[in-house]
Amino acid sequence: MTKSKVGLTKTIEYEGHVLSYSLFVNRRLKHLYITIDPIKGVIVKSPFSAIDTIETLLLQKASWILSKLHAAQERMHIGRLLETEGKILYLGEAILLSSFQTPELFYKEKTPPLVNRLVEEWSFLMGVKPTKVSFRQAKKRWGSCSYRNELSFNLSLSQLPLECIAYIVVHELAHITHKHHQKAFWECVASFMPEYKNHEITLKKFSPSLI
């Protein structure tokens, strides 16, 4: 049975910065993978355990790692905003949360009716129809479309500016016709929302997670 080193934490230095990373060794992997988690930080998954080789590769990618860490820290995160200011995000703006509510209850109340209305409007314009629309809390995804054309949206979606919410709806509806992210899919999205690339940039400033 292949064993993995779980949670081995190491550090490297790069141009005055100390970078911490968590190493997971799995012999079944074919390549070394570096991911940036907004909460867990730098995660390295490697098929080998040679620390010198791993850290040489990390130093080669250090500039990219620092830029991604900075971007993650700059994201408007609901949990952090609530903790520091007692506010949450709604339609892209920070607002005070009622003492009688939790973020979960707030978004459960606000998101479904807003998104359902947008799904109805855009599905008519795009000439497609989902078989089902549901909502759930998710840490990493704003929305998804299954092969059965069932759409699922993150309950925290109403934290975003309205135009970004509409873009996510259009994005998932386009998957009803195109079950991929190839050229035809993006041409479909662009035909209904030519400015979609601007919304992609804006989305990077927000985190889907409530935590």
Secondary structure, DSSP 8 states (H G I E B T S, - for coil): ------SEEEEEEETTEEEEEEEEE-TT-SS-EEEEETTTEEEEEES---HHHHHHHHHHTHHHHHHHHHHHHHSB-HHHHHHHHSEEEETTEEEE--TT--HHHHHHHHHHHHHHHHHHHHHHHHT---SEEEEE--SS-SEEE-TT-EEEEEGGGGGS-HHHHHHHHHHHHHHHH-SS-SHHHHHHHHHH-TTHHHHHHHHTTB-S---
